[in-house]
Amino acid sequence: MRRFLSRVIALAAAIVISGILISRYDAHAADDNYLAAVLEKDRLIRSTPSPKLILVGGSNLAFGIDSRMLQDSLGLRVVNMGLYAKLGLRYMLAQARPYIGKGDLVIVVPEYEQFFGEFGNGDFTLNTALLYAPLDRIGDFSQSYSVIDVVLRPRVENTRRSFLKGLAQLTGQGQAYQPQDTNSYYSRQAFDSLGDMVAHLGRSGLHPDSIYVKEIPPMREFNAEMVDELNVVAGVARKRGARAYFLFPAYIDRSYEVSRPRIDSLRARLESDMHLPIVGKASDFVLPAPLFFDTRYHLNQEGRRLRTLRMIQLLRPYALREVSAVRTSSSCAVAACG
C-alpha cells in the first residue's frame, strides 16, 4: 500500500508540474544566442508565400548560400532554414514540413553525418531549439517527437542550466561556467532577411591547413530512419503540389578525398531507398580549402558565391518548371480556362 501511495503521489506531482510548465509556456523569444535564430527561421518560413524555394539542412547552408542571388536567378522566393547540423535532420525536416505549399521546391542539403548513428536525431542542443518552439508548433514537432520531448524535457533542462548558472555566479565562477563567446558572428543577429549567415562575410577565417578534416562514418552505421524521414517529406510535398529534391553539401576537398568510397556507397544507398531525386553529384560541391571559413562545411564569402552559382546551374530547370506552372495557373484563372 505504501508503494502504491508513493506512485500515486509521484504521478500526481508529475501531472501538476506538467500543467504548470505547459500553462507557463515560454519560447524565450528575447534570447540572442545562435540557436535562438530558430525563431527567425520559423517566422521566415511562415511569412514567405508559395511558390518558394525552401533550403533544409544544417550550417552548411547557413554559411554557404547567397539566397538573394539564388532568388534573383531562379525567380522563386528563397527561405534558407539552415542553422546547425547537430540539431539533427529529424528536427530540420519537422521544422519545415508544415509550411510546404503548392508550387514549392524543397531542397534538402544535409551534412553527411546526418545518415550515420544517432547524429540525425540531434544532440543536447535539440533541447535548446525545442525550448524556442512557439506554442502553436507543439503539434508540428510532436509528429516527430513526444510531447515530453517537445514541452517538458527542454524546460526541465533549461531549469537545470539556470540553477547551475546561478550557483556558479554566487560562488564567483560564472565566467568559468559560461565563458563569453568570442565569435560575435555566432548570434541570432548574424542572419539576413532570407536566412543567410552574413556576419562572417569579409572576415578572416581559420588558416586553410588548420581546418579539421575527417572521414565520414562507415556504412555499417547507416541510419535508415533518416531516409524514412526524407520519404515522409517527399510524400507531403507531392500531396501539396510541391517537389522535393536532394543535393549534397559543400565539402572541403581534403575530407572528400579520404571519404570518397564511403560517399559513393552512401549515394548508392540513397538512390536505392530514398524517394527524393538526387540533383547533381557530391563532387559538384567539393571545393578547395581556401574557400572555407572555419569548418569543413562552412564557406567564406567567395566559397558561398561559387557554391551558389553551381546550385543555380543545377536547379534552374526545376525552378523554371515551377515558375512556368504558376504562371500558367494564373493565366488560366484570369481567362477562366478549364
C-alpha positions as CSV (number, residue, x, y, z in Angstrom):
1,M,0.0,0.0,0.0
2,R,2.8,2.4,0.9
3,R,4.5,1.7,-2.5
4,F,1.2,2.3,-4.3
5,L,0.6,5.6,-2.5
6,S,4.1,6.7,-3.4
7,R,3.4,6.0,-7.0
8,V,0.1,7.9,-6.9
9,I,1.7,10.9,-5.3
10,A,4.6,10.8,-7.8
11,L,2.1,10.7,-10.7
12,A,0.0,13.5,-9.2
13,A,3.1,15.6,-8.8
14,A,4.2,14.9,-12.4
15,I,0.7,16.0,-13.7
16,V,0.8,19.2,-11.6
17,I,4.3,20.1,-12.7
18,S,3.4,19.3,-16.3
19,G,0.4,21.6,-16.1
20,I,2.4,24.4,-14.6
21,L,5.1,24.1,-17.3
22,I,2.5,24.0,-20.1
23,S,0.5,26.9,-18.7
24,R,3.6,29.0,-18.3
25,Y,4.9,28.0,-21.8
26,D,7.7,30.4,-22.7
27,A,9.6,30.3,-26.0
28,H,12.3,32.6,-24.7
29,A,11.7,35.0,-27.6
30,A,14.1,37.6,-26.3
31,D,17.2,35.4,-26.3
32,D,20.0,36.4,-28.6
33,N,22.2,33.3,-28.8
34,Y,22.9,31.5,-32.1
35,L,20.3,28.7,-31.6
36,A,17.6,31.3,-30.9
37,A,17.7,32.0,-34.6
38,V,15.3,29.1,-35.0
39,L,12.7,31.7,-34.1
40,E,13.7,33.9,-37.1
41,K,13.7,30.8,-39.3
42,D,10.2,29.9,-38.1
43,R,8.9,33.4,-38.8
44,L,10.6,33.4,-42.2
45,I,9.1,30.2,-43.5
46,R,5.6,31.2,-42.1
47,S,5.6,34.6,-43.8
48,T,7.0,33.6,-47.2
49,P,4.2,32.8,-49.6
50,S,4.3,30.0,-52.1
51,P,5.8,29.3,-54.6
52,K,9.1,29.4,-52.7
53,L,12.3,27.5,-52.6
54,I,12.9,26.0,-49.1
55,L,16.5,25.1,-48.3
56,V,16.7,22.5,-45.5
57,G,19.9,21.5,-43.9
58,G,22.4,22.5,-41.2
59,S,25.1,25.2,-41.1
60,N,26.5,24.1,-44.5
61,L,23.5,26.1,-45.8
62,A,23.6,28.9,-43.1
63,F,27.3,29.7,-44.0
64,G,27.2,28.6,-47.6
65,I,24.4,30.2,-49.7
66,D,23.7,33.6,-51.2
67,S,19.9,33.3,-51.1
68,R,19.4,36.6,-52.8
69,M,21.5,35.6,-55.8
70,L,19.6,32.3,-55.8
71,Q,16.3,34.1,-55.7
72,D,17.1,36.6,-58.4
73,S,18.4,33.9,-60.7
74,L,15.7,31.3,-60.3
75,G,12.6,33.6,-59.9
76,L,11.4,31.9,-56.7
77,R,11.4,33.4,-53.2
78,V,14.1,31.7,-51.1
79,V,13.9,30.6,-47.5
80,N,17.2,29.4,-46.0
81,M,16.3,27.2,-43.0
82,G,20.0,26.1,-42.4
83,L,21.3,26.6,-38.9
84,Y,23.2,23.9,-37.0
85,A,23.9,20.3,-38.0
86,K,23.8,18.9,-34.5
87,L,20.1,19.7,-34.2
88,G,19.6,16.6,-36.4
89,L,18.0,16.1,-39.7
90,R,14.8,14.9,-38.0
91,Y,14.4,18.3,-36.4
92,M,15.2,20.2,-39.7
93,L,12.5,18.3,-41.6
94,A,9.9,18.7,-38.8
95,Q,10.6,22.4,-38.7
96,A,9.9,22.9,-42.4
97,R,7.3,20.3,-43.2
98,P,4.1,22.1,-42.1
99,Y,4.9,25.1,-44.4
100,I,5.5,23.3,-47.7
101,G,2.9,24.8,-50.1
102,K,1.8,24.4,-53.7
103,G,4.5,25.1,-56.2
104,D,7.3,25.0,-53.6
105,L,10.7,23.5,-54.3
106,V,12.1,21.8,-51.2
107,I,15.9,21.3,-51.5
108,V,17.3,19.1,-48.7
109,V,21.0,19.5,-48.2
110,P,22.1,17.6,-45.1
111,E,25.6,17.1,-43.8
112,Y,27.0,13.6,-44.4
113,E,27.0,12.7,-40.7
114,Q,23.1,13.0,-40.6
115,F,22.9,9.5,-42.0
116,F,25.0,7.7,-39.5
117,G,24.4,6.6,-36.0
118,E,22.2,8.9,-33.8
119,F,23.5,12.1,-35.3
120,G,20.3,12.8,-37.3
121,N,18.3,12.6,-34.1
122,G,20.1,15.6,-32.6
123,D,22.3,16.0,-29.5
124,F,21.7,18.0,-26.3
125,T,21.3,21.3,-28.3
126,L,18.0,19.9,-29.6
127,N,16.6,20.7,-26.1
128,T,17.5,24.3,-26.6
129,A,16.0,24.5,-30.1
130,L,12.8,22.9,-28.9
131,L,12.7,25.3,-26.0
132,Y,12.2,28.0,-28.6
133,A,9.3,26.3,-30.3
134,P,6.2,28.6,-30.2
135,L,3.1,27.3,-28.6
136,D,1.3,26.6,-31.9
137,R,4.2,24.5,-33.1
138,I,3.8,21.8,-30.4
139,G,1.6,19.7,-32.6
140,D,4.0,20.0,-35.5
141,F,7.0,18.8,-33.6
142,S,5.0,16.2,-31.7
143,Q,4.7,14.3,-35.0
144,S,8.4,13.7,-34.9
145,Y,9.0,13.7,-31.1
146,S,6.9,13.0,-28.0
147,V,5.1,15.9,-26.1
148,I,7.6,15.2,-23.3
149,D,10.5,15.8,-25.7
150,V,8.9,19.0,-27.1
151,V,7.5,20.6,-23.9
152,L,8.8,19.1,-20.7
153,R,12.3,18.0,-21.3
154,P,13.6,21.3,-22.7
155,R,12.1,23.2,-19.8
156,V,13.5,20.9,-17.2
157,E,16.9,21.1,-18.9
158,N,16.6,24.9,-19.0
159,T,15.7,25.0,-15.3
160,R,18.7,22.8,-14.5
161,R,21.1,25.0,-16.5
162,S,19.7,28.2,-14.9
163,F,20.2,26.7,-11.5
164,L,23.8,25.7,-12.2
165,K,24.5,29.1,-13.8
166,G,23.0,30.9,-10.7
167,L,25.0,28.7,-8.4
168,A,28.2,29.4,-10.4
169,Q,27.6,33.2,-10.2
170,L,27.0,33.0,-6.5
171,T,30.3,31.3,-6.0
172,G,32.2,33.6,-8.3
173,Q,32.6,31.0,-11.1
174,G,30.1,32.5,-13.6
175,Q,32.7,33.2,-16.2
176,A,34.2,29.8,-15.9
177,Y,30.8,28.1,-16.1
178,Q,29.7,30.0,-19.2
179,P,32.6,31.8,-20.8
180,Q,31.8,34.7,-23.1
181,D,31.6,33.7,-26.8
182,T,34.5,35.5,-28.6
183,N,32.9,34.7,-32.1
184,S,30.4,37.6,-32.4
185,Y,29.1,36.2,-35.6
186,Y,27.6,33.2,-33.9
187,S,24.4,35.0,-32.7
188,R,20.8,35.4,-33.6
189,Q,21.5,38.8,-35.2
190,A,24.0,37.2,-37.7
191,F,21.4,36.3,-40.3
192,D,19.9,38.4,-43.1
193,S,16.2,38.6,-44.0
194,L,16.4,35.4,-46.2
195,G,18.0,33.3,-43.5
196,D,21.7,33.5,-44.6
197,M,24.5,33.9,-42.1
198,V,26.2,37.1,-43.2
199,A,28.1,38.2,-40.1
200,H,31.2,36.2,-41.1
201,L,31.4,37.7,-44.6
202,G,34.6,39.7,-45.2
203,R,36.2,38.3,-42.0
204,S,39.3,36.2,-41.9
205,G,38.6,32.6,-41.1
206,L,40.9,29.8,-40.0
207,H,44.1,29.1,-41.9
208,P,43.1,26.5,-44.6
209,D,45.5,24.0,-43.3
210,S,44.1,24.2,-39.8
211,I,40.5,23.3,-40.7
212,Y,39.7,19.9,-39.2
213,V,39.0,17.1,-41.7
214,K,37.8,13.6,-41.1
215,E,36.4,10.5,-42.8
216,I,32.6,10.1,-42.7
217,P,31.4,7.0,-40.8
218,P,31.3,3.5,-42.4
219,M,28.0,2.2,-43.9
220,R,27.5,-0.3,-41.1
221,E,26.5,2.7,-39.0
222,F,23.9,3.9,-41.6
223,N,20.6,5.0,-40.0
224,A,17.7,4.1,-42.3
225,E,15.3,6.1,-40.2
226,M,16.7,9.3,-41.7
227,V,15.7,8.0,-45.2
228,D,12.3,7.3,-43.8
229,E,12.1,10.9,-42.6
230,L,13.1,12.2,-46.0
231,N,10.5,10.0,-47.7
232,V,7.8,11.4,-45.5
233,V,8.7,14.9,-46.7
234,A,8.7,13.7,-50.3
235,G,5.2,12.4,-49.8
236,V,4.0,15.6,-48.1
237,A,5.4,17.7,-50.9
238,R,3.8,15.5,-53.6
239,K,0.4,15.7,-51.9
240,R,0.6,19.5,-51.6
241,G,1.6,20.1,-55.2
242,A,5.3,20.7,-54.3
243,R,8.5,18.9,-55.3
244,A,11.4,17.8,-53.1
245,Y,15.0,17.2,-54.2
246,F,18.2,16.2,-52.5
247,L,21.6,17.9,-53.0
248,F,25.0,17.1,-51.5
249,P,26.5,19.7,-49.2
250,A,29.6,21.8,-49.8
251,Y,32.6,19.9,-48.6
252,I,36.3,20.6,-48.2
253,D,38.4,18.7,-50.7
254,R,40.7,17.0,-48.2
255,S,37.7,15.5,-46.4
256,Y,36.2,14.4,-49.7
257,E,39.4,12.6,-50.7
258,V,39.5,10.5,-47.6
259,S,35.8,9.8,-47.7
260,R,35.1,9.3,-51.4
261,P,34.4,5.5,-51.3
262,R,32.0,5.9,-48.4
263,I,30.3,8.9,-50.1
264,D,29.9,6.7,-53.2
265,S,28.3,4.0,-51.0
266,L,26.0,6.5,-49.3
267,R,24.8,7.8,-52.7
268,A,24.1,4.2,-53.9
269,R,22.0,3.5,-50.8
270,L,20.1,6.8,-51.1
271,E,19.4,6.2,-54.8
272,S,18.0,2.8,-53.8
273,D,15.8,3.8,-50.8
274,M,15.1,7.5,-51.0
275,H,12.1,9.0,-52.8
276,L,13.8,12.4,-53.3
277,P,15.6,12.6,-56.7
278,I,19.3,13.5,-56.3
279,V,20.3,16.5,-58.2
280,G,24.0,16.6,-59.3
281,K,26.9,14.7,-57.7
282,A,28.8,15.0,-54.5
283,S,31.8,16.2,-56.4
284,D,29.9,19.2,-57.8
285,F,30.2,20.8,-54.3
286,V,33.8,19.8,-53.4
287,L,35.8,23.0,-53.0
288,P,39.4,23.8,-52.1
289,A,40.3,24.6,-48.5
290,P,40.9,28.4,-49.1
291,L,37.2,28.8,-49.8
292,F,36.2,27.6,-46.3
293,F,35.8,29.7,-43.2
294,D,36.1,27.7,-40.0
295,T,34.9,24.1,-40.6
296,R,34.9,21.6,-43.4
297,Y,31.2,22.7,-44.2
298,H,31.4,26.5,-43.7
299,L,32.2,28.5,-46.7
300,N,33.7,32.0,-46.8
301,Q,32.3,34.8,-49.0
302,E,34.0,33.6,-52.2
303,G,33.2,30.0,-51.5
304,R,29.5,30.6,-51.0
305,R,29.4,32.6,-54.2
306,L,30.8,29.8,-56.2
307,R,28.6,27.2,-54.5
308,T,25.5,29.3,-55.1
309,L,26.4,29.6,-58.8
310,R,26.7,25.8,-59.0
311,M,23.3,25.4,-57.3
312,I,21.7,27.8,-59.7
313,Q,23.0,25.9,-62.7
314,L,21.7,22.6,-61.3
315,L,18.3,23.9,-60.0
316,R,17.4,26.2,-62.9
317,P,15.5,23.5,-64.9
318,Y,13.4,22.6,-61.8
319,A,12.7,26.2,-60.8
320,L,11.7,27.2,-64.4
321,R,9.2,24.3,-64.4
322,E,7.6,25.6,-61.2
323,V,7.6,29.2,-62.3
324,S,6.0,28.2,-65.6
325,A,3.4,26.1,-63.9
326,V,2.4,29.0,-61.6
327,R,2.2,31.5,-64.5
328,T,0.1,29.0,-66.5
329,S,-2.2,28.5,-63.5
330,S,-2.5,32.3,-63.0
331,S,-3.3,32.8,-66.7
332,C,-6.0,30.1,-66.6
333,A,-7.6,31.7,-63.5
334,V,-7.8,35.1,-65.3
335,A,-9.1,33.6,-68.5
336,A,-11.3,31.0,-66.7
337,C,-9.8,28.2,-68.7
338,G,-10.8,24.6,-67.9
